[in-house]
Amino acid sequence: MADESDQQIGDVQLKEPLDLLLLSLDEIVTVKMRNERELRGKLHAYDQHLNLVLGDVEETVTVIEIDDETYEEIYKTTRRNIPMLYVRGDGVTLIAPPSKMPQ
């Protein structure tokens, strides 16, 4: 019998907040990391520490530099594609699910 705090979404029984990631398996997720780093890729696996395995990843790194003469902030963005990536959970600050979630 389900606990009163448990919720059912589709075929997935949600007992803990991390169970929401079950709905995002094999879907494209956006992962915000420390140091202005962002990953977007297919979520293959995760664990309770938020260690992630992502496939077909696009990594975006934004660096803010200060112009020596005008003291203006200059934003530089670098992108690269990675076929498969293991992400350590201690650097993860946010995981955004796919834009369209199952009802």
C-alpha distances in whole Angstrom, upper triangle without the diagonal:
4,7,9,12,10,12,12,16,17,15,15,11,13,12,16,19,21,18,20,23,21,22,25,26,29,30,33,32,34,34,36,38,40,44,44,42,40,38,37,36,33,30,30,28,27,25,24,28,28,31,31,32,34,36,39,40,42,43,45,46,48,51,53,56,59,62,65,68,66,63,60,57,57,53,53,51,50,48,47,45,43,42,39,38,36,36,35,32,35,37,34,34,32,30,31,28,30,32,30,26,24,22
4,6,8,6,8,9,13,15,14,12,9,10,9,13,16,17,15,17,20,18,19,22,23,26,27,30,29,31,31,33,35,37,41,40,39,37,35,34,33,31,28,27,25,24,23,22,25,25,28,28,30,32,34,37,37,39,40,41,43,45,47,49,53,55,59,62,64,62,59,57,53,53,50,50,47,47,45,44,42,41,39,37,36,34,33,32,29,32,34,31,31,29,27,27,25,27,28,27,23,21,20
4,5,5,9,11,15,17,16,14,10,10,8,12,15,17,15,17,20,19,20,23,24,28,28,31,29,31,31,32,34,36,39,39,38,36,35,34,34,31,28,28,26,24,23,21,24,25,28,28,30,32,35,38,37,39,40,41,42,44,46,48,52,54,57,60,63,60,57,55,52,52,49,49,47,47,45,44,43,41,40,37,36,34,33,32,29,30,32,30,29,27,26,27,25,28,29,27,24,22,21
4,6,8,11,14,17,17,15,12,11,10,13,15,18,16,17,21,20,21,24,25,29,29,31,29,31,31,32,34,36,39,39,38,36,35,35,34,32,29,30,28,26,25,23,26,26,29,30,32,33,36,39,38,40,40,41,42,44,46,48,51,53,57,60,62,60,57,54,51,51,48,49,46,47,45,45,44,42,41,39,37,35,34,33,30,31,33,30,29,27,26,26,25,27,28,27,23,22,20
4,7,10,13,16,17,14,11,9,7,9,11,14,13,14,18,18,18,21,23,26,26,28,26,28,27,29,30,32,36,35,35,33,32,31,31,29,26,27,25,23,22,19,22,23,26,26,29,30,33,36,35,36,37,38,39,40,43,44,47,50,53,56,58,56,53,51,47,48,45,45,43,43,42,42,40,39,39,36,34,32,30,30,26,28,29,27,25,24,23,23,22,24,25,25,21,20,19
4,7,10,13,13,10,7,6,5,8,10,13,11,12,15,15,15,18,20,23,23,26,24,26,26,28,29,32,35,35,34,31,30,29,29,27,24,24,22,21,20,18,21,21,24,24,27,28,30,33,33,35,35,36,38,39,42,43,47,50,53,56,58,56,53,51,47,47,44,44,42,42,40,40,38,37,36,33,32,30,29,28,25,27,29,26,25,23,22,22,20,22,24,22,19,18,16
4,7,10,11,9,6,5,7,9,11,13,10,10,14,13,13,16,18,21,21,23,22,24,25,27,29,31,35,34,33,30,29,28,27,25,22,23,22,21,20,19,22,21,24,24,26,27,29,31,31,33,34,35,37,38,41,42,46,49,52,55,57,55,52,49,46,46,43,43,40,40,38,38,37,35,35,32,31,30,28,28,25,28,29,25,25,22,20,20,18,20,21,19,15,14,13
4,6,7,6,5,6,9,12,12,14,11,10,14,12,11,15,17,20,19,22,21,24,25,27,29,32,36,35,33,30,29,27,26,24,21,22,21,20,20,20,23,22,25,24,25,26,28,30,30,32,33,35,37,38,41,43,47,50,53,56,58,56,53,50,47,47,43,43,40,40,38,38,36,34,33,31,31,29,28,29,26,29,30,26,26,23,21,20,17,19,20,17,14,12,10
4,6,5,7,7,11,13,13,14,10,9,12,10,9,12,14,17,16,19,18,21,22,25,28,31,34,33,31,28,26,24,23,21,19,20,19,19,20,20,23,21,24,22,23,23,25,27,27,29,30,32,34,36,39,41,45,47,50,54,56,53,51,48,45,44,41,41,37,37,35,35,33,32,31,29,28,28,27,28,25,28,28,25,25,21,19,17,14,15,16,14,10,8,7
4,6,8,10,14,16,16,16,13,11,13,11,9,13,14,16,16,19,19,22,24,27,29,33,36,34,32,29,27,25,23,20,19,20,20,20,21,22,25,23,25,23,24,24,25,27,27,29,31,33,35,37,41,43,46,49,52,55,57,55,53,50,46,46,42,42,39,38,35,35,33,32,30,29,29,28,28,29,27,30,30,27,27,24,21,19,16,16,17,14,10,7,6
4,7,10,13,15,16,16,12,12,13,10,9,13,13,16,16,20,20,23,25,28,30,33,37,35,33,30,28,26,24,21,19,19,18,19,20,21,24,22,24,23,23,23,24,27,28,30,32,34,36,38,42,44,48,51,54,57,59,57,55,52,48,47,44,43,40,39,36,36,33,32,30,28,28,27,27,29,27,30,31,27,28,25,22,21,17,18,19,16,13,10,10
4,6,10,12,12,12,8,9,10,8,8,11,12,15,15,18,18,21,22,25,27,30,34,33,31,28,26,24,22,19,17,17,16,16,17,17,20,19,21,20,21,21,23,25,26,28,30,32,34,36,39,42,45,48,51,54,57,55,52,49,46,45,41,41,38,37,35,34,32,30,29,26,26,25,25,25,23,26,27,24,24,22,19,18,15,16,18,16,12,10,11
4,6,9,11,12,8,9,12,10,10,14,15,18,18,21,21,23,24,26,28,31,34,34,32,29,27,26,25,22,19,19,18,17,17,17,20,19,22,21,22,23,26,28,28,31,32,34,36,38,41,43,46,49,52,55,58,56,53,51,47,46,43,43,40,39,37,36,34,32,31,29,28,26,26,26,24,26,28,25,25,22,20,20,17,19,21,19,15,13,13
4,6,7,8,5,7,10,9,10,13,14,18,18,20,19,21,21,23,25,28,31,31,29,27,25,24,23,21,18,19,17,16,15,14,18,17,20,19,21,22,25,27,27,29,30,31,33,35,38,40,43,46,49,52,55,53,50,47,44,44,40,40,37,37,35,35,33,31,30,28,27,25,24,24,21,23,25,22,22,19,17,17,15,18,19,18,15,14,14
4,7,8,7,9,12,11,13,16,17,20,21,23,21,23,22,24,26,28,32,32,30,28,27,26,25,24,20,21,18,16,15,13,16,17,19,20,22,24,27,30,29,31,31,33,34,36,39,40,44,47,50,53,55,53,50,48,45,45,41,41,39,39,37,36,35,33,32,29,28,26,24,24,21,23,25,22,22,20,18,19,18,21,22,22,18,18,17
4,5,5,8,10,11,13,15,16,20,20,21,19,21,20,21,22,24,28,28,27,25,24,24,23,22,19,19,17,14,12,10,13,13,17,17,20,22,25,28,27,29,29,30,31,33,35,37,41,43,47,49,52,50,47,45,41,41,38,38,36,36,34,34,32,31,30,27,25,23,21,20,17,19,21,18,18,16,15,17,16,19,21,21,18,18,18
4,5,6,8,10,11,13,15,18,18,19,16,17,16,18,19,21,25,25,24,22,21,21,21,20,17,18,16,13,12,10,13,12,15,16,19,20,23,26,24,26,26,27,28,29,32,34,37,40,43,46,48,46,43,41,38,38,35,35,32,32,31,31,30,28,28,26,24,22,19,19,15,17,19,15,15,13,12,13,13,16,18,19,16,17,17
4,5,6,8,10,11,12,16,15,17,14,15,14,16,17,20,23,23,22,20,19,19,18,17,14,15,12,9,9,7,10,9,12,12,15,17,20,23,21,23,23,25,26,28,30,32,36,39,42,45,48,46,43,41,37,37,33,33,31,30,28,28,27,25,25,22,20,18,16,16,13,15,16,13,14,12,10,12,12,15,18,18,15,16,18
4,5,5,8,10,11,14,15,17,15,17,17,19,20,23,27,26,25,22,21,20,19,17,14,14,12,10,10,10,13,12,14,14,16,17,20,23,22,25,25,27,28,30,33,35,39,42,45,48,51,49,46,44,40,39,36,36,33,32,30,30,28,26,26,23,21,20,18,18,16,18,20,17,17,15,13,14,12,15,17,17,14,14,15
4,5,6,7,10,13,13,14,12,14,15,17,19,22,25,25,23,20,19,18,17,15,13,14,13,11,12,12,14,12,15,14,16,17,19,22,21,23,23,25,27,28,31,33,37,40,43,46,48,47,44,41,38,37,34,34,31,30,28,28,26,25,25,22,21,20,18,19,16,19,19,16,16,13,11,11,9,12,14,14,10,11,13
4,5,5,7,10,10,11,10,12,12,15,17,20,23,23,20,18,16,15,14,12,9,11,9,8,10,10,12,10,12,11,12,13,16,18,17,20,20,22,24,26,29,32,35,38,41,44,47,45,42,40,36,35,32,31,28,28,25,25,23,22,21,19,17,16,15,16,14,17,17,14,14,12,9,9,8,10,13,14,11,12,15
4,5,5,9,10,13,12,15,15,18,20,23,27,26,24,21,18,17,15,13,10,10,9,9,11,12,15,12,14,12,13,14,16,19,19,21,23,25,27,29,32,35,39,42,45,48,50,49,46,43,40,39,35,34,31,30,28,27,25,23,22,19,19,18,17,18,16,20,20,17,18,16,12,13,10,12,15,14,11,11,14
4,6,9,8,11,11,14,15,18,21,24,27,26,24,21,18,16,15,12,10,11,12,12,14,15,17,15,17,14,15,15,17,19,19,21,22,24,27,29,32,35,38,41,44,47,50,48,45,43,39,38,34,34,31,30,27,27,24,23,22,20,20,20,19,20,19,22,22,18,19,16,12,12,8,9,12,11,8,8,10
4,6,5,7,7,11,12,15,18,22,24,23,20,17,15,13,11,9,7,9,10,10,13,15,16,13,14,12,12,12,13,15,15,17,19,21,23,26,29,32,35,38,41,44,47,45,42,40,36,35,31,30,27,26,23,23,21,20,19,17,17,17,16,18,17,20,19,16,17,14,10,9,6,7,10,10,8,9,13
4,5,8,9,12,13,17,19,23,25,24,21,18,15,13,11,8,5,6,7,9,12,14,16,13,14,11,10,10,11,14,14,17,19,21,24,27,30,33,36,40,43,46,48,47,44,42,38,36,33,32,28,27,24,23,20,18,17,15,15,15,15,17,16,20,20,17,18,16,12,12,9,10,13,13,11,12,15
4,7,9,13,14,18,20,24,26,25,22,18,15,13,9,6,5,6,8,11,15,18,19,16,15,12,11,9,9,11,13,16,18,21,24,27,30,33,36,40,42,45,48,46,44,42,38,36,32,31,27,26,22,21,18,16,14,13,14,15,16,19,18,22,21,19,20,18,14,14,11,10,14,13,12,13,17
4,6,10,12,16,19,22,25,23,20,16,13,10,8,5,6,8,11,13,16,19,20,16,16,13,12,10,10,11,12,14,16,19,22,24,28,31,34,38,40,43,45,44,42,39,35,34,30,29,25,24,21,20,17,16,15,14,15,16,16,19,19,22,21,18,19,16,12,11,8,6,10,10,10,11,15
4,7,10,13,16,20,22,20,17,13,10,7,5,4,6,10,12,14,17,19,20,16,16,13,12,9,9,9,9,11,13,15,18,21,24,27,31,34,36,40,42,40,38,35,32,30,26,25,21,20,17,16,14,14,14,13,14,15,15,18,18,21,19,16,17,14,11,9,7,6,9,10,11,14,17
4,6,10,13,17,19,17,14,11,8,6,6,6,7,10,12,12,15,17,17,13,14,11,11,9,10,11,10,11,12,14,17,19,22,25,28,32,34,37,40,38,36,33,29,28,24,23,20,19,17,16,15,15,15,14,13,14,13,16,15,18,16,13,13,10,7,6,5,5,9,11,11,14,17
4,7,10,13,15,13,11,7,6,4,7,9,9,13,14,14,17,18,17,13,14,12,13,10,12,12,10,10,10,11,13,15,19,21,25,28,31,34,36,34,32,29,26,24,21,20,17,16,14,15,14,14,16,15,13,14,13,15,14,16,14,11,11,8,6,5,7,8,10,13,14,17,20
4,6,10,12,11,9,6,5,6,8,11,10,13,13,12,15,16,14,11,11,10,11,10,12,13,10,10,10,10,12,14,17,20,23,27,29,32,35,34,31,28,25,24,20,19,16,16,14,15,14,14,16,14,12,12,10,12,11,12,10,7,8,6,5,6,9,11,13,16,16,20,22
4,7,9,8,6,5,6,9,12,14,14,17,17,15,17,17,15,12,13,12,14,13,16,16,13,12,10,10,10,12,14,17,20,23,26,29,32,30,28,25,22,21,17,17,15,15,14,15,16,16,18,17,14,14,11,12,11,12,9,6,6,5,6,8,12,14,15,19,19,23,25
4,7,7,5,6,8,11,13,16,15,18,17,15,17,17,14,12,12,12,14,14,16,17,14,13,10,10,10,11,13,16,19,22,25,28,31,30,27,25,21,20,17,17,15,15,14,15,16,16,18,17,14,13,10,10,9,9,5,5,5,7,9,12,15,17,19,22,22,26,28
4,6,6,8,11,14,17,20,19,21,20,18,19,19,16,14,14,15,17,17,20,20,17,16,13,12,10,11,12,14,17,20,23,26,29,28,25,23,19,19,16,16,15,15,16,17,19,18,21,20,16,15,12,11,11,9,6,7,7,10,12,15,18,21,22,26,26,29,31
4,6,9,12,16,19,22,21,24,23,21,22,22,19,17,17,18,20,19,21,21,18,16,12,11,8,8,9,10,13,16,20,22,25,24,21,20,16,16,13,13,13,13,15,16,18,19,22,21,18,17,14,14,14,12,9,10,10,13,15,17,21,23,24,28,28,32,34
4,7,10,13,17,20,20,23,23,22,23,23,21,18,18,18,20,18,20,20,16,14,11,8,6,5,7,9,13,16,19,22,24,23,20,18,15,14,11,11,10,11,12,14,17,18,21,20,18,18,15,16,16,15,11,11,10,12,14,15,19,20,22,25,26,30,32
4,7,10,13,17,17,20,20,19,21,21,19,16,16,15,16,15,17,16,12,11,7,6,5,7,9,12,15,19,22,24,27,26,24,21,18,16,13,12,10,10,10,12,13,14,17,17,14,15,12,13,14,13,10,10,10,11,12,14,17,18,20,23,24,28,31
4,7,10,13,14,17,18,17,19,20,18,15,15,13,15,12,14,14,10,8,6,5,6,9,12,15,18,21,24,27,30,28,26,24,20,18,15,14,11,11,10,11,12,13,15,15,13,14,11,13,14,14,11,9,10,10,10,11,14,15,16,20,21,24,27
4,6,10,11,14,15,15,17,19,17,14,13,11,11,9,10,10,6,6,5,6,9,12,15,18,21,25,27,30,33,32,30,27,23,22,18,16,13,12,10,10,10,10,12,12,10,11,10,12,13,15,12,10,11,10,9,10,12,13,15,18,19,22,26
4,7,9,12,14,15,18,20,19,15,15,12,12,8,9,8,5,5,7,8,12,14,18,21,24,28,30,33,35,34,32,29,26,24,20,18,15,14,11,11,10,10,12,12,11,13,12,15,15,17,15,13,14,12,10,9,10,10,12,15,16,20,23
4,6,9,12,13,17,19,19,15,14,11,9,6,6,5,4,6,9,11,15,18,21,24,27,31,33,36,39,38,36,33,29,27,23,22,18,16,13,12,10,9,9,9,9,11,11,15,15,18,16,14,16,14,11,11,11,10,13,15,16,18,22
4,6,9,12,15,18,18,15,14,10,8,5,5,6,7,10,12,15,18,21,25,28,31,35,37,40,43,41,39,37,33,31,27,25,22,20,17,15,12,11,10,9,10,12,12,16,16,19,18,16,17,15,12,12,10,10,13,14,14,16,20
4,6,8,12,14,15,11,11,7,6,5,7,9,9,12,14,17,19,22,26,29,32,35,38,41,44,42,40,38,34,32,28,27,23,22,19,18,15,13,12,10,10,10,11,14,13,17,16,14,16,14,10,11,10,10,14,15,14,16,19
4,7,11,14,15,12,11,8,5,6,7,10,11,15,16,20,22,25,28,32,35,38,41,44,47,46,43,41,37,35,32,30,26,24,21,19,16,14,12,10,10,10,11,14,14,18,18,16,18,17,14,15,13,14,17,18,17,18,21
4,7,11,12,9,8,6,5,7,10,13,14,17,18,21,23,26,29,32,35,39,42,44,47,46,43,41,38,36,32,31,28,26,23,21,19,16,15,12,11,9,10,12,12,16,16,14,17,16,13,15,14,15,19,19,18,19,22
4,7,8,6,5,4,6,9,12,16,15,18,18,21,22,25,28,31,34,37,40,43,46,45,42,40,36,35,32,30,27,26,24,22,20,18,17,14,12,10,9,10,9,13,14,12,14,14,11,14,13,16,19,20,18,19,22
4,5,5,6,7,10,13,16,19,19,21,21,23,25,27,30,32,35,39,42,44,47,46,43,41,38,37,34,33,30,28,27,25,24,21,20,17,15,12,11,10,9,12,14,12,15,15,13,16,16,19,22,23,21,22,24
4,5,7,10,13,16,19,22,21,24,23,25,26,28,30,32,36,39,42,44,47,46,43,41,38,37,34,33,31,30,28,28,26,24,24,20,18,14,13,11,9,11,14,12,14,14,13,16,17,20,23,24,21,23,24
4,5,9,12,15,19,22,20,22,21,23,23,25,27,29,33,35,39,41,44,43,40,39,35,34,31,31,28,27,26,25,25,22,23,19,16,13,11,8,5,7,10,10,12,13,13,16,17,21,24,25,23,25,27
4,6,10,12,16,18,17,19,18,19,20,22,25,27,30,34,37,39,42,41,38,36,33,32,29,28,25,25,23,22,21,19,20,16,14,11,8,7,4,7,9,7,10,10,9,13,14,17,20,22,20,22,24
4,7,10,14,17,15,17,16,19,19,22,24,27,30,34,37,39,42,41,38,37,33,32,29,28,25,23,22,21,19,17,17,14,11,7,6,5,4,8,9,8,12,12,11,15,16,18,22,23,22,24,26
4,6,10,13,12,14,14,17,18,21,24,27,30,33,36,39,42,41,38,36,33,31,28,26,23,22,20,18,17,14,14,11,8,6,5,7,7,11,11,9,12,12,10,13,13,16,19,21,19,21,24
4,7,10,10,13,14,17,19,22,25,28,31,35,37,40,43,42,40,38,34,32,29,27,24,22,19,17,15,12,11,7,6,5,6,9,10,14,14,12,16,15,13,15,15,16,20,21,20,22,25
4,7,6,10,11,14,17,20,23,26,29,33,36,38,41,40,38,36,32,30,26,25,21,19,16,14,12,9,8,6,5,6,8,11,12,16,14,13,16,15,12,13,13,14,17,19,18,20,24
4,5,9,11,15,18,21,24,28,31,34,36,39,42,41,39,37,33,31,27,25,21,19,16,13,10,8,6,4,6,9,11,15,16,19,18,16,19,18,15,16,15,15,18,19,19,21,25
4,7,10,13,16,20,23,26,29,33,35,38,40,39,38,35,31,29,25,23,19,17,13,11,7,6,5,6,8,12,13,17,19,21,19,18,20,19,16,16,16,15,18,19,20,22,26
4,6,10,13,16,19,23,26,29,31,34,37,36,34,32,28,26,22,20,16,14,10,8,6,5,6,7,7,10,11,15,16,19,16,15,17,16,14,14,15,14,17,19,20,23,26
4,7,10,13,16,20,22,26,28,31,34,33,31,28,25,22,19,16,12,10,7,6,5,6,9,10,10,13,13,16,18,20,17,16,17,16,15,15,16,15,17,20,21,24,28
4,7,10,13,17,19,23,25,28,31,30,28,26,22,20,16,14,10,8,6,5,6,8,11,11,10,12,12,15,16,17,14,13,15,15,14,15,17,17,19,22,23,26,29
4,7,10,13,16,20,22,25,27,26,24,22,18,16,12,10,7,6,5,7,9,11,14,15,14,16,14,17,18,18,15,14,15,15,15,15,17,18,19,22,24,27,30
4,7,10,13,17,19,22,24,24,22,19,16,14,10,8,6,5,7,9,12,13,17,17,15,17,15,17,18,18,14,14,15,15,16,17,20,21,22,25,27,30,33
4,7,10,13,16,19,21,20,18,16,12,10,7,6,4,6,9,12,15,17,21,21,19,20,18,19,20,19,16,16,16,16,18,18,22,22,23,27,28,32,35
4,6,10,13,16,18,18,15,13,10,8,6,5,6,8,12,14,18,20,23,24,21,23,20,21,22,21,17,18,18,19,21,22,25,26,27,30,32,36,38
4,7,10,13,15,14,12,10,6,6,5,6,9,12,15,18,21,23,27,27,25,26,23,24,24,23,19,20,19,21,23,24,27,28,28,32,34,38,40
4,7,9,12,12,9,8,6,5,6,8,11,13,17,20,24,25,29,30,28,29,26,27,27,26,22,23,23,24,27,27,31,32,32,36,37,41,44
4,6,9,8,5,6,5,6,9,11,14,17,21,24,27,29,33,34,31,32,30,30,30,29,25,26,25,27,30,30,34,35,35,39,40,44,46
4,6,6,5,5,6,7,10,12,16,18,22,25,29,31,35,36,34,35,33,33,34,32,29,30,29,30,33,33,36,37,37,41,43,47,49
4,6,6,8,10,11,14,15,19,21,25,28,32,34,38,38,36,37,35,35,36,34,31,32,31,33,36,36,40,41,41,44,46,50,52
4,6,8,11,12,16,17,21,24,27,30,34,36,40,41,39,40,38,39,39,37,34,35,34,36,38,38,42,42,42,46,48,52,54
4,5,9,10,14,17,20,23,27,30,34,36,40,41,39,40,38,38,38,36,33,34,33,34,36,36,40,40,40,44,46,50,52
4,7,9,13,15,19,22,25,29,32,34,38,39,37,37,35,35,35,33,30,31,29,31,34,34,37,38,38,42,44,48,49
4,6,10,13,16,19,23,26,30,32,36,37,35,36,33,34,34,32,29,29,28,29,31,31,35,35,35,39,41,44,46
4,6,10,13,16,20,23,26,29,32,33,31,32,29,30,30,28,25,25,24,25,27,28,31,32,31,35,37,41,43
4,6,10,13,17,20,24,26,30,31,29,30,28,29,29,28,25,25,24,25,27,27,30,30,30,34,36,40,42
4,7,10,13,17,20,23,26,27,25,27,25,26,26,25,22,22,21,22,23,23,26,27,27,30,33,36,39
4,7,10,14,17,20,23,25,23,25,23,25,26,25,21,21,21,22,23,23,26,26,27,30,32,36,39
4,7,10,14,16,20,21,20,22,20,22,23,23,19,19,19,20,20,20,23,23,24,27,29,33,36
4,7,11,13,17,18,17,20,18,21,22,22,19,19,20,20,20,21,23,23,24,27,29,33,36
4,7,10,14,15,15,17,17,20,21,22,18,18,19,19,19,19,21,20,22,25,27,30,33
4,7,10,12,12,15,15,19,21,22,19,19,20,20,19,20,21,21,22,25,27,30,33
4,7,9,10,14,15,18,20,22,19,19,21,20,19,19,20,19,21,23,25,28,31
4,6,7,10,12,16,18,20,18,17,20,20,18,19,20,19,22,24,25,27,31
4,7,11,13,17,19,22,20,19,22,21,19,20,20,19,22,24,24,26,30
4,7,10,13,16,19,17,17,20,19,17,19,19,19,22,23,24,25,29
4,6,10,12,15,14,13,17,17,15,17,18,18,22,24,24,26,29
4,7,9,12,12,12,15,16,15,17,18,19,23,24,24,26,29
4,6,9,8,8,12,13,12,15,16,18,22,24,23,25,29
4,6,6,7,11,13,13,17,18,21,24,26,25,27,30
4,5,5,9,10,11,14,16,19,22,24,23,25,28
4,6,8,11,13,16,19,22,25,27,26,28,31
4,6,9,11,15,18,20,23,26,25,28,30
4,6,8,11,14,17,19,22,21,24,27
4,7,10,13,17,18,21,21,24,26
4,6,10,13,15,18,17,20,22
4,6,10,12,14,14,17,19
4,7,8,11,11,15,17
4,6,8,8,11,14
4,5,6,10,13
4,6,10,12
4,7,9
4,6
4
